[in-house]
């Protein structure tokens, strides 16, 4: 297991930023820390990167405890911080070279080769001699991720990797993360408040609120767990009791909600049920205007969870 | 950055000595004339013996350039390093680059030493360069005045520049870097580290008033003591430096 956190805790004075978080991340997995601002995501990442010590609990990265062997942990972790943390007066190449040396890539030839690889991967090789101050936000973010990879770490900790990026740059970053996980089998833990990132990237995620884990699972299972099964919406040209009766025979009474010409049918498997339902409606003489599967979004699941957590 | 690295050494190495040399043109011939008695009384006996045979102008130039300017010259390495040292970690925090640096596997001592050396080396280079210029300026104008006797270099200044100044600079830089790691920003670090000038001001005042006298043996004792203090400060700085503490204050 690449990352193991057990009852992780961190307080700042009277404020508990991380409160008993437990999770595991294995190589090749993209694990999400999902939560609103101030939920404890960045603090968790800083603990795993050995920038902050936990005030309780334990954490291990690649088998090394963060409290006992921080230097070994740092050597195996590539960190993307909340800010890109790049030296703006230096060029892209100079930034990479500095951090390569700091991470122990002592041979100049090896550094050049490695820098060339990562800059090329992110499409920044042609800009290697330009000062970072002249880079766009998206380029800086990609360069910062490139920096996190310079020493070939088995673990990547990415704090809000697509924050503030335009859609094109965000997609490029997401594609890069997917490739790093699938092809290079790195364990990737990313924190985000962008639910689309979590849905598109993460194999599993925990939802964090006020430092506590309030849910865990794959994005799909989280959605199902919270909101429940998908709902098929059929809108007919006019209200038709005969159609309603036919459908009631197909599904349970509780699964059907008829609201005039609008039918809402809760199903387990939309792909299986929708063709049958539509066929039944048509055979019963119903005139179908539209059929839609109202799949509750991860956003709805997340917001509902957070509201419930706040109430408790 | 230009001011402490270039202009301050220029003032001490060229402008001030030229002012002293220029202003002594109308000094009375005898060093023991009434106007110089007060100055002579501040000197230790061996120094008084050195100047007794000199003219008034020779005595003033000798006392000021060899003795009174000596502790004042120690301001150069401190001022030259102050901006770089106070920016070391505080500047990284302001520019939001500190986290990536702290996340590297560099040890605390490696990081601190690196930050200190980047201030120490220019400070020492500037101090030595200023001394060379100062020596040239003084010797240029006094060679004829003293009948071919070169005032510089001399033993006290060699100890001052190559032992005492580096040792003092190292102590000041180590403490300034630690202050920089603890301060919220560069300005705060600069303001707090300005207090480190107080001991140096004490030395200057002591020299000018005659309370203490920076002769070669005193300079060697001070340099040796400072070297030991430097080692202790460095160890204490490593212990006091904490990535956790630095980031906790940022959070």
Contacts between the chains, C-beta under 8 A, distances in Angstrom:
chain1	res1	chain2	res2	distance
A	12	B	248	6.2
A	12	B	251	6.4
A	17	B	251	7.6
A	42	B	251	7.9
A	43	B	251	6.9
A	46	B	99	8.0
A	46	B	247	6.4
A	46	B	251	7.9
A	49	B	103	5.2
A	50	B	103	7.6
A	50	B	243	7.7
A	51	B	99	6.6
A	51	B	102	5.7
A	51	B	103	6.0
A	51	B	243	5.8
A	51	B	244	7.4
A	51	B	247	5.2
A	52	B	243	8.0
A	52	B	244	5.5
A	52	B	247	5.7
A	52	B	248	6.6
A	52	B	251	7.7
A	53	B	244	5.0
A	71	B	105	4.9
A	71	B	107	6.7
A	72	B	105	7.8
A	74	B	103	6.1
A	74	B	104	6.4
A	74	B	105	4.3
A	75	B	105	4.5
A	77	B	103	7.4
A	79	B	99	7.8
A	79	B	100	7.0
A	79	B	103	4.5
A	81	B	99	4.5
A	81	B	100	5.8
A	81	B	103	7.3
A	82	B	99	7.8
A	83	B	96	4.4
A	83	B	99	7.3
A	85	B	96	6.3
A	85	B	97	4.9
A	85	B	98	7.6
A	85	B	99	5.4
A	85	B	100	3.5
A	85	B	101	7.6
A	86	B	97	7.0
A	86	B	100	7.7
A	87	B	95	7.9
A	87	B	97	5.9
A	88	B	95	7.5
A	99	B	100	7.1
A	99	B	104	6.8
A	102	B	101	7.4
A	102	B	104	4.0
A	102	B	105	7.6
A	102	B	106	5.5
A	103	B	104	5.8
A	103	B	105	6.4
A	104	B	105	6.4
A	144	B	100	7.8
A	147	B	100	7.1
